[in-house]
């Protein structure tokens, strides 16, 4: 198969990049011709070095809106007529659909989004319907597509790939219980750390929050932690390349208080190591979190409930092997076999 992947704007440090590296490398290793077209040159370029050298990477030289439009038009016009595009941006799907209509190219447009379609303000969700087929990474995203009027037979539920890992078994802090957050530091944006910090302020004093990640709101988050009088219970570790080997103490859980997610890769990374997760009830949790088996769920916005669940999990002994086994459908051997079969089916239509 000849496949051209086109990204939305990404930073180089997120879960989308992790999945892209895994998927593109696997497809190349199985004899496919792969090209990656970036919407922006990511601030962090380290992830690009993890790609198979045979993958051609194309990126815009200028980030201005007009230049990016010309860049994508050129990508479309210069590509072979029968190109299969797998696109992570709704706006690019609409653009390519218009260009296809004008040029009469016999190309396929396939959507592959790594975020919830609902609760978005950056684009018109109806742009998604211009794609011919859709790869859904979670059941809620598939349902959101159906709600837009897309026929279910054009949507393929593929999830995201998870690696097998050994159980994380490091020393526990004898006097403290460590809760782990991994992701961008945003106070009121998608990651919603205001809710997390307010919840921690209501938990037992033995709970310590370890924050791994950086972002534009870090100073505001630190100010809020000080205002809530939990400054000494929140440890800001910044961006770390390998979080799992950097932890000083065993976390009792990993938490996300996000407003929305697609399918949170960090949950899969934690659960594959036997770590339970606490999740707000955003759309993307339902395929991953099994209440009482590999974690807990609270109603987003209910800070008291979140705090209560944190306290509960800090005192609960989970079966680590059961947590690992609970995400068996995501492990790479099943994921890649399904993905290759789906792509072959789509490209052969």
C-alpha positions in Angstrom: 0.0 0.0 0.0 1.1 3.6 -0.7 -0.1 5.8 2.2 0.4 9.5 2.9 -0.3 10.6 6.4 -1.1 14.2 7.1 -0.9 15.6 10.6 -2.8 18.3 12.4 -0.6 20.8 14.3 1.4 18.9 17.0 4.2 19.6 19.5 6.4 16.6 19.1 5.7 15.4 22.7 2.2 14.1 22.8 0.4 10.8 22.5 -0.4 11.4 18.8 3.3 11.5 18.0 3.8 8.2 20.0 1.1 6.5 18.0 2.4 7.9 14.6 5.9 6.5 15.2 4.5 3.0 16.1 2.0 2.9 13.2 4.2 4.3 10.5 7.2 2.1 11.4 5.1 -1.0 11.6 3.5 -0.3 8.2 7.0 0.2 6.6 8.3 -2.9 8.2 5.5 -4.8 6.5 6.4 -3.6 3.0 4.2 -0.5 2.7 5.3 2.8 1.0 4.8 5.5 3.7 5.0 9.3 3.5 4.5 11.7 6.4 3.3 15.3 5.7 3.5 17.6 8.7 1.3 20.6 9.2 4.1 22.3 11.2 7.7 21.6 12.1 7.3 20.5 15.7 9.2 22.4 18.4 10.5 19.0 19.6 12.0 17.1 16.8 13.3 14.1 18.7 10.3 11.9 17.8 11.1 12.3 14.1 14.4 10.5 14.7 12.5 7.4 15.9 10.9 7.0 12.5 12.2 4.4 10.0 14.6 6.2 7.7 12.7 5.0 4.6 9.7 7.2 5.6 9.8 10.5 3.7 9.0 13.4 5.9 7.7 16.7 4.4 7.1 19.9 6.4 6.3 23.5 5.6 9.1 26.0 5.5 6.9 28.8 6.7 4.1 28.7 9.3 2.0 31.6 8.0 -1.6 30.7 7.1 -1.3 31.7 3.5 1.9 29.7 3.1 0.4 26.6 4.7 -2.5 26.8 2.3 -0.2 26.9 -0.7 1.9 24.1 0.9 -1.1 21.7 1.2 -2.4 22.6 -2.3 1.0 21.8 -3.7 1.1 18.5 -1.8 -2.2 17.5 -3.3 -1.5 18.6 -6.9 2.0 17.0 -6.9 0.9 13.6 -5.5 -0.1 10.6 -7.7 -3.7 10.5 -8.7 -4.4 7.3 -6.7 -2.9 8.5 -3.4 -4.5 7.2 -0.2 -4.5 10.1 2.3 -4.8 9.4 6.0 -5.6 12.8 7.5 -5.6 13.9 11.2 -7.0 17.4 10.5 -10.7 18.0 9.6 -9.9 21.3 7.8 -7.4 19.5 5.5 -10.0 16.9 4.7 -12.4 19.6 3.5 -9.6 21.3 1.5 -8.6 18.0 -0.2 -12.2 17.1 -0.9 -12.6 20.4 -2.8 -9.4 19.9 -4.7 -10.4 16.4 -5.6 -13.7 17.6 -7.0 -11.9 20.2 -9.2 -9.0 17.9 -10.4 -11.1 14.7 -10.7 -8.3 12.7 -8.9 -9.1 9.2 -7.9 -7.7 9.5 -4.4 -9.1 8.2 -1.1 -9.5 10.5 1.9 -9.4 8.7 5.3 -9.9 10.4 8.6 -7.9 9.4 11.7 -8.5 11.7 14.7 -6.8 11.5 18.0 -9.1 13.7 19.9 -12.8 13.9 20.7 -14.9 15.4 17.9 -17.2 17.0 20.4 -16.3 20.1 22.6 -14.0 21.5 19.9 -13.7 25.1 18.9 -10.8 24.9 16.4 -12.7 23.6 13.5 -16.2 22.7 12.2 -16.8 19.0 13.0 -18.9 18.7 9.8 -15.7 18.9 7.8 -15.1 15.3 8.8 -17.9 14.1 6.6 -15.9 14.9 3.5 -13.7 11.9 4.1 -14.5 8.6 2.4 -13.6 6.4 5.4 -12.8 6.9 9.0 -10.5 5.3 11.5 -11.9 5.7 15.0 -9.6 5.4 18.1 -12.5 5.0 20.5 -16.1 3.9 20.7 -17.3 7.4 21.7 -15.5 8.9 18.7 -17.2 6.4 16.4 -20.6 7.3 17.9 -19.8 11.0 17.4 -19.2 10.3 13.7 -22.4 8.4 13.4 -24.2 11.4 15.0 -22.8 13.6 12.2 -24.6 11.4 9.7 -21.6 9.2 8.6 -22.6 5.6 7.8 -21.3 3.1 10.3 -19.9 0.8 7.6 -17.5 3.6 6.6 -16.1 3.8 10.2 -13.6 1.3 11.5 -12.9 1.1 15.2 -9.1 0.5 15.6 -8.2 1.9 19.0 -4.6 2.8 19.7 -1.6 0.5 20.2 -0.1 -0.3 23.6 3.3 -1.9 24.3 3.8 -4.7 26.8 5.8 -3.6 29.8 7.0 -5.2 33.0 5.2 -4.3 36.1 6.4 -1.1 37.7 7.6 -2.1 41.1 9.7 0.5 42.8 9.9 1.6 46.4 6.9 3.2 48.1 7.2 6.3 50.2 6.7 5.2 53.8 4.9 8.4 54.8 3.3 9.7 51.6 1.0 8.4 48.8 2.1 9.5 45.4 -0.5 10.4 42.7 0.9 10.8 39.2 -0.1 13.3 36.4 1.6 13.2 33.0 0.7 15.7 30.3 0.6 19.3 29.3 0.3 21.8 32.2 -2.9 23.7 31.4 -4.9 25.4 34.2 -8.3 25.7 32.5 -7.7 24.3 29.0 -8.2 20.7 27.9 -6.1 19.2 30.7 -8.0 21.1 33.4 -5.4 21.1 36.1 -7.4 23.6 38.2 -9.8 20.8 39.0 -7.0 18.4 39.8 -5.3 20.9 42.2 -8.6 21.8 43.9 -9.3 18.1 44.4 -5.9 17.4 45.8 -6.4 20.2 48.3 -9.4 18.2 49.7 -7.6 14.9 50.0 -5.7 13.3 53.0 -2.5 15.2 53.7 -0.5 12.1 52.9 -1.4 12.4 49.2 1.4 14.0 47.1 0.9 14.9 43.4 3.8 14.4 41.0 3.4 16.5 37.9 5.4 15.4 34.8 5.0 17.9 31.9 5.3 21.5 31.0 3.2 24.2 29.5 2.2 27.8 29.3 0.2 27.7 32.5 2.8 26.4 34.8 3.3 29.6 36.8 -0.5 30.0 37.2 -0.8 26.4 38.4 1.9 26.9 40.9 0.2 30.1 42.2 -3.0 28.2 42.6 -1.3 25.4 44.5 0.2 28.0 46.9 -3.2 29.7 47.3 -4.8 26.3 48.1 -2.0 25.7 50.6 -0.8 22.5 48.9 2.5 24.0 47.6 4.5 21.3 49.6 2.3 18.5 48.3 2.7 19.2 44.6 6.1 18.3 43.0 6.7 19.9 39.5 9.1 17.7 37.6 8.9 19.4 34.2 9.1 17.6 30.9 10.9 14.2 31.2 11.9 12.0 28.3 11.4 8.7 30.1 9.0 9.2 33.0 8.7 5.6 34.1 12.4 5.3 34.8 12.5 8.7 36.5 9.9 8.1 39.2 11.4 8.1 42.7 8.4 6.4 44.3 5.6 4.0 43.3 2.5 5.9 42.3 -0.8 4.5 43.7 -2.6 5.8 40.6 -2.3 8.0 37.5 -5.0 10.7 37.0 -6.5 12.8 34.2 -9.1 15.5 34.9 -9.3 16.5 31.2 -12.3 18.2 29.7 -11.9 15.9 26.6 -9.5 13.3 25.2 -9.6 11.0 22.2 -8.1 7.8 23.7 -5.5 8.7 26.4 -2.3 6.9 25.6 -0.9 7.7 29.0 -3.6 5.5 30.6 -2.4 2.6 28.4 1.2 3.3 29.3 0.3 3.2 33.0 -2.0 0.2 32.9 0.5 -1.8 30.9 2.8 -1.4 33.9 0.1 -2.4 36.4 -0.8 1.2 37.5 -4.5 1.9 38.0 -6.0 5.2 36.6 -8.5 7.8 37.9 -10.4 9.5 35.1 -12.9 12.3 34.7 -15.8 11.1 32.6 -14.7 12.6 29.3 -15.7 10.7 26.2 -12.4 8.9 25.7 -12.3 6.9 28.9 -15.0 4.3 28.3 -12.9 1.9 26.2 -10.1 1.9 28.8 -11.2 2.3 32.4 -13.0 -0.6 34.0 -14.3 0.6 37.4 -12.9 -1.3 40.3 -10.6 -3.4 38.0 -8.0 -1.0 36.6 -9.2 2.3 38.1 -12.0 4.6 38.9 -14.1 7.3 37.2 -15.6 10.5 38.6 -18.0 13.1 37.2 -16.1 15.9 35.6 -16.6 19.1 37.6 -17.4 17.3 40.8 -14.3 18.1 42.8 -15.4 16.5 46.0 -16.1 13.2 44.3 -12.7 13.4 42.6 -11.0 13.9 46.0 -13.0 11.0 47.5 -11.9 8.7 44.7 -8.3 9.8 45.2 -8.5 8.9 48.9 -10.1 5.6 48.1 -7.5 4.6 45.5 -4.6 5.6 47.8 -5.9 3.0 50.3 -6.8 0.2 47.7 -4.6 -2.7 46.8 -5.1 -3.4 43.0 -4.2 -6.6 41.2 -1.4 -5.4 39.0 -1.6 -8.4 36.6 -5.3 -8.0 36.2 -4.7 -4.3 35.3 -2.3 -5.3 32.6 -4.7 -8.0 31.2 -7.6 -5.5 31.2 -6.2 -3.7 28.1 -5.4 -6.8 26.1 -7.3 -5.5 23.1 -4.9 -2.6 22.8 -1.6 -4.6 22.8 0.4 -4.2 19.6 0.1 -7.7 18.2 -3.7 -7.4 18.0 -3.8 -3.8 17.0 -1.4 -4.0 14.0 -3.0 -7.1 12.6 -6.4 -5.3 12.7 -5.1 -2.0 11.3 -3.4 -3.7 8.3 -6.6 -5.6 7.5 -8.7 -2.4 7.7 -6.3 -0.4 5.5 -6.1 -3.2 3.0 -9.9 -3.4 2.9 -10.2 0.4 2.4 -7.5 0.7 -0.2 -8.9 -2.2 -2.2 -12.4 -0.7 -2.4 
